[in-house]
Amino acid sequence: MKNKPLKDLKQEFIRQNIKAVTFDIDGVIIPVGTFLRENIDGTELTIKTHKLSAKMLEMILELKKHFWVNFSSGRSLLYLQSMLNDILWDRVSLTAENGNFILMNGEVRQLAKYDQNYFQKLTNIRNDLKKLKAKKPEMVYGFEPKHVILTVHTASQMPEVKEIVKKHDKEKELYCLWTSEGYDIGHKKTNKNTALQYLVKKLKIKPKQMITTGNNQNDKEMLDFGIGVSVDPAQVSAPYAIQKKEGELGGEILAEYLLSAKKKYRKHMY
Ligand SMILES: [Mg+2]
């Protein structure tokens, strides 16, 4: 059965088995919707995003006492570092660019290697997307700074973006995923799981000793890998789900639930 209510994930089970939790970022612990505008020659870039709530910040600091806390996102490592600044560095890892990078225990690692052809392909796609931006500046907002994937922000879905990728990717080795604010373009051999596999190995735990969260199709692999909790079951299914509600963040509800599992245990102990 899919998308069981969170209460079916027994607190006793959490206490006994769960060692780590992976939070997806956008739509899970912060609201979706990043504002990005780049000028036509790429010399000026404005990005506005959301902050973690004070309540979530506090809960993460508390969670770290009981679990390893990992964050997984399509965003760049630099961006995650600055956004999560207040809860770093102990017992936390950051995984960025859809599984391509991990920052843990003081070290940045690139988890998938690419050849120059791959980078050339991304450059060619980027150049064509720039031409599209010149033609439709009100539709194509610009690029988010990233190392090994390409992220273009658009006003809404644009078939032209997929066509440009198709034109340059004769080998069909790239994905081109709509993220509700633009497209992530990267190599199919890497996804968010690439980083999770590295993480569980480093932590010496089994995948099912980690709770994973997500809200989108690009979180599917991640939700299947650990004990998945979807926070938007209409978009992506998982063994467990938190129903999406206006003004609520599934990641906060999950954090509260995990903490309550640990708190009851303490009461029981004394
Ligand atoms: Mg997501």
py3Dmol code that shows the C-alpha trace and the ligand (Angstrom):
import py3Dmol

protein = """\
ATOM      1  CA  MET A   1       0.000   0.000   0.000  1.00  0.00           C
ATOM      2  CA  LYS A   2       1.215   3.478  -0.892  1.00  0.00           C
ATOM      3  CA  ASN A   3       0.840   6.846   0.829  1.00  0.00           C
ATOM      4  CA  LYS A   4      -0.167   5.495   4.224  1.00  0.00           C
ATOM      5  CA  PRO A   5      -0.760   8.199   6.842  1.00  0.00           C
ATOM      6  CA  LEU A   6       2.300   9.207   8.860  1.00  0.00           C
ATOM      7  CA  LYS A   7       0.820   7.778  12.083  1.00  0.00           C
ATOM      8  CA  ASP A   8       1.196   4.293  10.543  1.00  0.00           C
ATOM      9  CA  LEU A   9       4.950   4.812  10.750  1.00  0.00           C
ATOM     10  CA  LYS A  10       5.154   3.630  14.328  1.00  0.00           C
ATOM     11  CA  GLN A  11       7.080   5.769  16.785  1.00  0.00           C
ATOM     12  CA  GLU A  12       8.460   2.632  18.376  1.00  0.00           C
ATOM     13  CA  PHE A  13       9.933   1.694  14.989  1.00  0.00           C
ATOM     14  CA  ILE A  14      11.460   5.162  14.650  1.00  0.00           C
ATOM     15  CA  ARG A  15      13.056   4.912  18.084  1.00  0.00           C
ATOM     16  CA  GLN A  16      14.534   1.494  17.400  1.00  0.00           C
ATOM     17  CA  ASN A  17      15.603   1.734  13.766  1.00  0.00           C
ATOM     18  CA  ILE A  18      15.954   5.217  12.375  1.00  0.00           C
ATOM     19  CA  LYS A  19      19.446   6.699  12.381  1.00  0.00           C
ATOM     20  CA  ALA A  20      19.204   9.408   9.727  1.00  0.00           C
ATOM     21  CA  VAL A  21      16.726  11.646   7.980  1.00  0.00           C
ATOM     22  CA  THR A  22      17.020  13.285   4.566  1.00  0.00           C
ATOM     23  CA  PHE A  23      15.030  16.429   3.931  1.00  0.00           C
ATOM     24  CA  ASP A  24      14.313  17.638   0.450  1.00  0.00           C
ATOM     25  CA  ILE A  25      14.348  21.450   0.517  1.00  0.00           C
ATOM     26  CA  ASP A  26      11.936  23.229  -1.822  1.00  0.00           C
ATOM     27  CA  GLY A  27       8.319  22.441  -1.074  1.00  0.00           C
ATOM     28  CA  VAL A  28       9.318  20.344   1.940  1.00  0.00           C
ATOM     29  CA  ILE A  29      11.067  22.590   4.467  1.00  0.00           C
ATOM     30  CA  ILE A  30      10.631  25.904   2.657  1.00  0.00           C
ATOM     31  CA  PRO A  31       7.795  27.037   0.363  1.00  0.00           C
ATOM     32  CA  VAL A  32       8.414  26.640  -3.388  1.00  0.00           C
ATOM     33  CA  GLY A  33       8.992  29.672  -5.540  1.00  0.00           C
ATOM     34  CA  THR A  34      12.399  31.222  -6.059  1.00  0.00           C
ATOM     35  CA  PHE A  35      12.550  34.570  -7.797  1.00  0.00           C
ATOM     36  CA  LEU A  36      15.383  34.677 -10.343  1.00  0.00           C
ATOM     37  CA  ARG A  37      16.141  37.361 -12.920  1.00  0.00           C
ATOM     38  CA  GLU A  38      19.262  37.620 -15.057  1.00  0.00           C
ATOM     39  CA  ASN A  39      19.953  40.369 -17.572  1.00  0.00           C
ATOM     40  CA  ILE A  40      20.369  39.476 -21.212  1.00  0.00           C
ATOM     41  CA  ASP A  41      24.207  39.365 -21.316  1.00  0.00           C
ATOM     42  CA  GLY A  42      24.451  37.450 -18.032  1.00  0.00           C
ATOM     43  CA  THR A  43      26.353  40.150 -16.125  1.00  0.00           C
ATOM     44  CA  GLU A  44      23.651  40.759 -13.515  1.00  0.00           C
ATOM     45  CA  LEU A  45      21.772  38.206 -11.477  1.00  0.00           C
ATOM     46  CA  THR A  46      19.138  38.591  -8.746  1.00  0.00           C
ATOM     47  CA  ILE A  47      17.882  35.641  -6.695  1.00  0.00           C
ATOM     48  CA  LYS A  48      15.329  35.839  -3.906  1.00  0.00           C
ATOM     49  CA  THR A  49      14.373  32.804  -1.922  1.00  0.00           C
ATOM     50  CA  HIS A  50      12.734  31.709   1.321  1.00  0.00           C
ATOM     51  CA  LYS A  51      14.254  31.195   4.757  1.00  0.00           C
ATOM     52  CA  LEU A  52      13.802  28.317   7.163  1.00  0.00           C
ATOM     53  CA  SER A  53      11.209  29.209   9.785  1.00  0.00           C
ATOM     54  CA  ALA A  54      12.509  29.885  13.313  1.00  0.00           C
ATOM     55  CA  LYS A  55      10.511  26.881  14.491  1.00  0.00           C
ATOM     56  CA  MET A  56      12.096  24.579  11.884  1.00  0.00           C
ATOM     57  CA  LEU A  57      15.554  25.855  12.746  1.00  0.00           C
ATOM     58  CA  GLU A  58      15.012  24.914  16.354  1.00  0.00           C
ATOM     59  CA  MET A  59      13.601  21.511  15.442  1.00  0.00           C
ATOM     60  CA  ILE A  60      16.605  20.696  13.247  1.00  0.00           C
ATOM     61  CA  LEU A  61      18.989  21.558  16.077  1.00  0.00           C
ATOM     62  CA  GLU A  62      16.999  19.183  18.294  1.00  0.00           C
ATOM     63  CA  LEU A  63      16.815  16.464  15.611  1.00  0.00           C
ATOM     64  CA  LYS A  64      20.606  16.468  15.293  1.00  0.00           C
ATOM     65  CA  LYS A  65      20.837  15.140  18.841  1.00  0.00           C
ATOM     66  CA  HIS A  66      19.046  11.962  17.741  1.00  0.00           C
ATOM     67  CA  PHE A  67      19.626  11.538  13.997  1.00  0.00           C
ATOM     68  CA  TRP A  68      22.103  12.352  11.277  1.00  0.00           C
ATOM     69  CA  VAL A  69      20.391  15.106   9.281  1.00  0.00           C
ATOM     70  CA  ASN A  70      20.952  15.254   5.529  1.00  0.00           C
ATOM     71  CA  PHE A  71      19.594  17.792   3.054  1.00  0.00           C
ATOM     72  CA  SER A  72      19.111  16.932  -0.584  1.00  0.00           C
ATOM     73  CA  SER A  73      18.363  19.375  -3.356  1.00  0.00           C
ATOM     74  CA  GLY A  74      18.852  20.275  -6.976  1.00  0.00           C
ATOM     75  CA  ARG A  75      20.325  23.567  -5.772  1.00  0.00           C
ATOM     76  CA  SER A  76      24.035  24.326  -5.623  1.00  0.00           C
ATOM     77  CA  LEU A  77      26.159  23.471  -2.612  1.00  0.00           C
ATOM     78  CA  LEU A  78      27.007  27.118  -2.069  1.00  0.00           C
ATOM     79  CA  TYR A  79      23.356  28.033  -1.941  1.00  0.00           C
ATOM     80  CA  LEU A  80      22.557  25.257   0.579  1.00  0.00           C
ATOM     81  CA  GLN A  81      25.512  26.272   2.702  1.00  0.00           C
ATOM     82  CA  SER A  82      24.291  29.828   3.012  1.00  0.00           C
ATOM     83  CA  MET A  83      20.635  28.947   3.449  1.00  0.00           C
ATOM     84  CA  LEU A  84      21.299  26.343   6.186  1.00  0.00           C
ATOM     85  CA  ASN A  85      24.086  28.359   7.792  1.00  0.00           C
ATOM     86  CA  ASP A  86      22.490  28.365  11.258  1.00  0.00           C
ATOM     87  CA  ILE A  87      22.334  24.591  11.685  1.00  0.00           C
ATOM     88  CA  LEU A  88      25.801  23.595  10.365  1.00  0.00           C
ATOM     89  CA  TRP A  89      28.189  21.695  10.800  1.00  0.00           C
ATOM     90  CA  ASP A  90      28.047  18.734  13.149  1.00  0.00           C
ATOM     91  CA  ARG A  91      25.920  15.675  12.244  1.00  0.00           C
ATOM     92  CA  VAL A  92      24.730  17.359   9.065  1.00  0.00           C
ATOM     93  CA  SER A  93      25.446  16.711   5.402  1.00  0.00           C
ATOM     94  CA  LEU A  94      24.442  18.632   2.300  1.00  0.00           C
ATOM     95  CA  THR A  95      23.833  16.944  -1.030  1.00  0.00           C
ATOM     96  CA  ALA A  96      23.535  19.248  -3.995  1.00  0.00           C
ATOM     97  CA  GLU A  97      22.783  19.414  -7.712  1.00  0.00           C
ATOM     98  CA  ASN A  98      20.535  16.320  -7.698  1.00  0.00           C
ATOM     99  CA  GLY A  99      23.052  13.955  -6.128  1.00  0.00           C
ATOM    100  CA  ASN A 100      26.209  15.249  -7.788  1.00  0.00           C
ATOM    101  CA  PHE A 101      27.891  16.706  -4.707  1.00  0.00           C
ATOM    102  CA  ILE A 102      28.036  15.958  -1.025  1.00  0.00           C
ATOM    103  CA  LEU A 103      29.527  18.071   1.738  1.00  0.00           C
ATOM    104  CA  MET A 104      30.080  16.078   4.911  1.00  0.00           C
ATOM    105  CA  ASN A 105      32.677  15.883   7.660  1.00  0.00           C
ATOM    106  CA  GLY A 106      34.461  18.941   6.284  1.00  0.00           C
ATOM    107  CA  GLU A 107      34.901  17.632   2.762  1.00  0.00           C
ATOM    108  CA  VAL A 108      33.253  18.414  -0.581  1.00  0.00           C
ATOM    109  CA  ARG A 109      32.968  15.445  -2.943  1.00  0.00           C
ATOM    110  CA  GLN A 110      31.912  15.222  -6.556  1.00  0.00           C
ATOM    111  CA  LEU A 111      30.158  11.853  -6.770  1.00  0.00           C
ATOM    112  CA  ALA A 112      29.830  11.444 -10.532  1.00  0.00           C
ATOM    113  CA  LYS A 113      32.503  12.101 -13.140  1.00  0.00           C
ATOM    114  CA  TYR A 114      31.843  13.484 -16.598  1.00  0.00           C
ATOM    115  CA  ASP A 115      33.966  13.945 -19.674  1.00  0.00           C
ATOM    116  CA  GLN A 116      34.460  17.160 -21.603  1.00  0.00           C
ATOM    117  CA  ASN A 117      31.834  16.137 -24.174  1.00  0.00           C
ATOM    118  CA  TYR A 118      29.218  16.338 -21.464  1.00  0.00           C
ATOM    119  CA  PHE A 119      30.289  19.842 -20.439  1.00  0.00           C
ATOM    120  CA  GLN A 120      30.436  20.909 -24.088  1.00  0.00           C
ATOM    121  CA  LYS A 121      26.916  19.624 -24.582  1.00  0.00           C
ATOM    122  CA  LEU A 122      25.657  21.653 -21.604  1.00  0.00           C
ATOM    123  CA  THR A 123      27.463  24.723 -22.950  1.00  0.00           C
ATOM    124  CA  ASN A 124      25.845  24.317 -26.362  1.00  0.00           C
ATOM    125  CA  ILE A 125      22.421  23.918 -24.780  1.00  0.00           C
ATOM    126  CA  ARG A 126      23.020  26.967 -22.615  1.00  0.00           C
ATOM    127  CA  ASN A 127      23.963  29.040 -25.663  1.00  0.00           C
ATOM    128  CA  ASP A 128      20.756  28.044 -27.441  1.00  0.00           C
ATOM    129  CA  LEU A 129      18.728  28.782 -24.297  1.00  0.00           C
ATOM    130  CA  LYS A 130      20.334  32.235 -24.233  1.00  0.00           C
ATOM    131  CA  LYS A 131      19.100  32.799 -27.788  1.00  0.00           C
ATOM    132  CA  LEU A 132      15.650  31.711 -26.647  1.00  0.00           C
ATOM    133  CA  LYS A 133      15.906  34.226 -23.795  1.00  0.00           C
ATOM    134  CA  ALA A 134      16.792  36.998 -26.263  1.00  0.00           C
ATOM    135  CA  LYS A 135      13.701  36.084 -28.263  1.00  0.00           C
ATOM    136  CA  LYS A 136      11.370  35.675 -25.264  1.00  0.00           C
ATOM    137  CA  PRO A 137      12.830  37.653 -22.353  1.00  0.00           C
ATOM    138  CA  GLU A 138       9.470  37.699 -20.528  1.00  0.00           C
ATOM    139  CA  MET A 139       9.442  33.876 -20.521  1.00  0.00           C
ATOM    140  CA  VAL A 140      13.085  32.901 -19.907  1.00  0.00           C
ATOM    141  CA  TYR A 141      14.349  34.487 -16.669  1.00  0.00           C
ATOM    142  CA  GLY A 142      17.928  33.198 -16.616  1.00  0.00           C
ATOM    143  CA  PHE A 143      20.268  30.555 -15.188  1.00  0.00           C
ATOM    144  CA  GLU A 144      20.899  29.488 -11.626  1.00  0.00           C
ATOM    145  CA  PRO A 145      24.666  29.214 -10.957  1.00  0.00           C
ATOM    146  CA  LYS A 146      25.608  25.523 -10.844  1.00  0.00           C
ATOM    147  CA  HIS A 147      28.637  23.351 -11.599  1.00  0.00           C
ATOM    148  CA  VAL A 148      27.572  20.162 -13.368  1.00  0.00           C
ATOM    149  CA  ILE A 149      23.872  20.549 -14.139  1.00  0.00           C
ATOM    150  CA  LEU A 150      22.084  23.332 -15.981  1.00  0.00           C
ATOM    151  CA  THR A 151      19.083  25.079 -14.424  1.00  0.00           C
ATOM    152  CA  VAL A 152      17.092  27.580 -16.420  1.00  0.00           C
ATOM    153  CA  HIS A 153      14.227  29.500 -14.820  1.00  0.00           C
ATOM    154  CA  THR A 154      11.130  30.127 -16.913  1.00  0.00           C
ATOM    155  CA  ALA A 155       7.713  31.734 -16.377  1.00  0.00           C
ATOM    156  CA  SER A 156       5.976  28.443 -17.188  1.00  0.00           C
ATOM    157  CA  GLN A 157       6.629  25.199 -19.070  1.00  0.00           C
ATOM    158  CA  MET A 158       8.167  25.785 -22.536  1.00  0.00           C
ATOM    159  CA  PRO A 159       8.325  22.978 -25.122  1.00  0.00           C
ATOM    160  CA  GLU A 160      11.216  24.879 -26.770  1.00  0.00           C
ATOM    161  CA  VAL A 161      13.497  23.989 -23.837  1.00  0.00           C
ATOM    162  CA  LYS A 162      12.972  20.255 -24.318  1.00  0.00           C
ATOM    163  CA  GLU A 163      13.477  20.666 -28.076  1.00  0.00           C
ATOM    164  CA  ILE A 164      16.828  22.417 -27.556  1.00  0.00           C
ATOM    165  CA  VAL A 165      18.009  19.635 -25.243  1.00  0.00           C
ATOM    166  CA  LYS A 166      16.870  16.998 -27.739  1.00  0.00           C
ATOM    167  CA  LYS A 167      18.723  18.737 -30.580  1.00  0.00           C
ATOM    168  CA  HIS A 168      22.071  18.606 -28.739  1.00  0.00           C
ATOM    169  CA  ASP A 169      21.599  15.252 -27.037  1.00  0.00           C
ATOM    170  CA  LYS A 170      21.680  12.693 -29.847  1.00  0.00           C
ATOM    171  CA  GLU A 171      22.834  10.055 -27.343  1.00  0.00           C
ATOM    172  CA  LYS A 172      19.734  10.685 -25.195  1.00  0.00           C
ATOM    173  CA  GLU A 173      21.857  10.677 -22.047  1.00  0.00           C
ATOM    174  CA  LEU A 174      20.330  13.797 -20.487  1.00  0.00           C
ATOM    175  CA  TYR A 175      17.244  14.420 -18.408  1.00  0.00           C
ATOM    176  CA  CYS A 176      15.301  17.642 -18.720  1.00  0.00           C
ATOM    177  CA  LEU A 177      12.959  17.942 -15.734  1.00  0.00           C
ATOM    178  CA  TRP A 178      10.333  20.590 -15.077  1.00  0.00           C
ATOM    179  CA  THR A 179      10.686  21.684 -11.416  1.00  0.00           C
ATOM    180  CA  SER A 180       7.693  24.058 -11.259  1.00  0.00           C
ATOM    181  CA  GLU A 181       9.983  27.082 -11.636  1.00  0.00           C
ATOM    182  CA  GLY A 182      12.188  25.978 -14.498  1.00  0.00           C
ATOM    183  CA  TYR A 183      14.119  23.023 -15.880  1.00  0.00           C
ATOM    184  CA  ASP A 184      16.955  20.971 -14.429  1.00  0.00           C
ATOM    185  CA  ILE A 185      19.128  19.491 -17.185  1.00  0.00           C
ATOM    186  CA  GLY A 186      21.714  16.873 -16.257  1.00  0.00           C
ATOM    187  CA  HIS A 187      23.085  13.384 -16.921  1.00  0.00           C
ATOM    188  CA  LYS A 188      20.714  10.437 -16.412  1.00  0.00           C
ATOM    189  CA  LYS A 189      23.402   8.371 -14.733  1.00  0.00           C
ATOM    190  CA  THR A 190      23.172  10.595 -11.649  1.00  0.00           C
ATOM    191  CA  ASN A 191      20.155  11.299  -9.453  1.00  0.00           C
ATOM    192  CA  LYS A 192      19.529  12.139  -5.821  1.00  0.00           C
ATOM    193  CA  ASN A 193      20.161   8.474  -4.931  1.00  0.00           C
ATOM    194  CA  THR A 194      23.790   8.716  -5.999  1.00  0.00           C
ATOM    195  CA  ALA A 195      24.473  10.857  -2.939  1.00  0.00           C
ATOM    196  CA  LEU A 196      22.287   8.789  -0.615  1.00  0.00           C
ATOM    197  CA  GLN A 197      24.210   5.630  -1.499  1.00  0.00           C
ATOM    198  CA  TYR A 198      27.443   7.386  -0.585  1.00  0.00           C
ATOM    199  CA  LEU A 199      25.890   8.732   2.612  1.00  0.00           C
ATOM    200  CA  VAL A 200      24.601   5.408   4.009  1.00  0.00           C
ATOM    201  CA  LYS A 201      27.965   3.814   3.269  1.00  0.00           C
ATOM    202  CA  LYS A 202      29.772   6.575   5.155  1.00  0.00           C
ATOM    203  CA  LEU A 203      27.334   6.378   8.070  1.00  0.00           C
ATOM    204  CA  LYS A 204      27.497   2.559   8.013  1.00  0.00           C
ATOM    205  CA  ILE A 205      23.709   2.246   8.078  1.00  0.00           C
ATOM    206  CA  LYS A 206      21.164   0.484   5.870  1.00  0.00           C
ATOM    207  CA  PRO A 207      18.997   2.536   3.479  1.00  0.00           C
ATOM    208  CA  LYS A 208      15.898   1.607   5.493  1.00  0.00           C
ATOM    209  CA  GLN A 209      17.424   3.152   8.597  1.00  0.00           C
ATOM    210  CA  MET A 210      16.933   6.531   6.966  1.00  0.00           C
ATOM    211  CA  ILE A 211      13.710   8.463   6.450  1.00  0.00           C
ATOM    212  CA  THR A 212      13.588  10.318   3.147  1.00  0.00           C
ATOM    213  CA  THR A 213      11.206  13.072   2.050  1.00  0.00           C
ATOM    214  CA  GLY A 214      10.197  14.587  -1.252  1.00  0.00           C
ATOM    215  CA  ASN A 215       7.456  16.432  -3.106  1.00  0.00           C
ATOM    216  CA  ASN A 216       8.204  15.847  -6.760  1.00  0.00           C
ATOM    217  CA  GLN A 217       8.889  13.265  -9.472  1.00  0.00           C
ATOM    218  CA  ASN A 218      12.635  13.927  -9.183  1.00  0.00           C
ATOM    219  CA  ASP A 219      12.437  12.677  -5.585  1.00  0.00           C
ATOM    220  CA  LYS A 220      11.022   9.280  -6.616  1.00  0.00           C
ATOM    221  CA  GLU A 221      14.333   7.358  -6.383  1.00  0.00           C
ATOM    222  CA  MET A 222      15.101   8.956  -3.040  1.00  0.00           C
ATOM    223  CA  LEU A 223      11.679   8.061  -1.605  1.00  0.00           C
ATOM    224  CA  ASP A 224      12.106   4.429  -2.719  1.00  0.00           C
ATOM    225  CA  PHE A 225      15.632   4.218  -1.329  1.00  0.00           C
ATOM    226  CA  GLY A 226      14.910   5.023   2.313  1.00  0.00           C
ATOM    227  CA  ILE A 227      11.659   4.964   4.218  1.00  0.00           C
ATOM    228  CA  GLY A 228       9.916   7.475   1.997  1.00  0.00           C
ATOM    229  CA  VAL A 229       7.493  10.115   3.221  1.00  0.00           C
ATOM    230  CA  SER A 230       5.917  12.088   0.387  1.00  0.00           C
ATOM    231  CA  VAL A 231       4.677  15.548   1.289  1.00  0.00           C
ATOM    232  CA  ASP A 232       2.748  15.881  -1.973  1.00  0.00           C
ATOM    233  CA  PRO A 233       1.170  12.497  -2.761  1.00  0.00           C
ATOM    234  CA  ALA A 234      -0.637  13.929  -5.811  1.00  0.00           C
ATOM    235  CA  GLN A 235       2.808  14.505  -7.396  1.00  0.00           C
ATOM    236  CA  VAL A 236       4.807  11.553  -6.090  1.00  0.00           C
ATOM    237  CA  SER A 237       3.896   8.421  -4.133  1.00  0.00           C
ATOM    238  CA  ALA A 238       5.825   6.880  -1.245  1.00  0.00           C
ATOM    239  CA  PRO A 239       5.137   4.250   1.432  1.00  0.00           C
ATOM    240  CA  TYR A 240       3.970   7.104   3.698  1.00  0.00           C
ATOM    241  CA  ALA A 241       2.532  10.505   2.921  1.00  0.00           C
ATOM    242  CA  ILE A 242       1.591  13.770   4.571  1.00  0.00           C
ATOM    243  CA  GLN A 243      -1.357  15.395   2.819  1.00  0.00           C
ATOM    244  CA  LYS A 244      -0.483  18.739   1.269  1.00  0.00           C
ATOM    245  CA  LYS A 245      -2.222  21.686   2.939  1.00  0.00           C
ATOM    246  CA  GLU A 246      -2.112  25.389   2.148  1.00  0.00           C
ATOM    247  CA  GLY A 247       0.223  27.213   4.545  1.00  0.00           C
ATOM    248  CA  GLU A 248       1.771  24.039   5.964  1.00  0.00           C
ATOM    249  CA  LEU A 249       5.142  22.438   5.282  1.00  0.00           C
ATOM    250  CA  GLY A 250       5.304  18.638   5.258  1.00  0.00           C
ATOM    251  CA  GLY A 251       8.932  18.750   6.393  1.00  0.00           C
ATOM    252  CA  GLU A 252       7.931  20.594   9.573  1.00  0.00           C
ATOM    253  CA  ILE A 253       5.168  18.093  10.322  1.00  0.00           C
ATOM    254  CA  LEU A 254       7.642  15.232   9.859  1.00  0.00           C
ATOM    255  CA  ALA A 255      10.272  16.899  12.086  1.00  0.00           C
ATOM    256  CA  GLU A 256       7.674  17.328  14.823  1.00  0.00           C
ATOM    257  CA  TYR A 257       6.648  13.683  14.515  1.00  0.00           C
ATOM    258  CA  LEU A 258      10.238  12.436  14.752  1.00  0.00           C
ATOM    259  CA  LEU A 259      10.899  14.585  17.799  1.00  0.00           C
ATOM    260  CA  SER A 260       7.742  13.416  19.515  1.00  0.00           C
ATOM    261  CA  ALA A 261       8.850   9.805  18.990  1.00  0.00           C
ATOM    262  CA  LYS A 262      12.071  10.599  20.832  1.00  0.00           C
ATOM    263  CA  LYS A 263      10.420  12.653  23.562  1.00  0.00           C
ATOM    264  CA  LYS A 264       7.917   9.941  24.505  1.00  0.00           C
ATOM    265  CA  TYR A 265      10.843   7.605  24.852  1.00  0.00           C
ATOM    266  CA  ARG A 266      12.528   9.917  27.362  1.00  0.00           C
ATOM    267  CA  LYS A 267       9.341  10.193  29.427  1.00  0.00           C
ATOM    268  CA  HIS A 268       9.030   6.444  29.393  1.00  0.00           C
ATOM    269  CA  MET A 269      12.635   6.018  30.544  1.00  0.00           C
ATOM    270  CA  TYR A 270      12.403   8.078  33.732  1.00  0.00           C
TER     271      TYR A 270
END
"""
ligand_1 = """\
1
MG
Mg 11.582 18.214 -4.301
"""
view = py3Dmol.view(width=600, height=400)
view.addModel(protein, "pdb")
view.setStyle({"model": 0}, {"cartoon": {"style": "trace"}})
view.addModel(ligand_1, "xyz")
view.setStyle({"model": 1}, {"stick": {}})
view.zoomTo()
view.show()
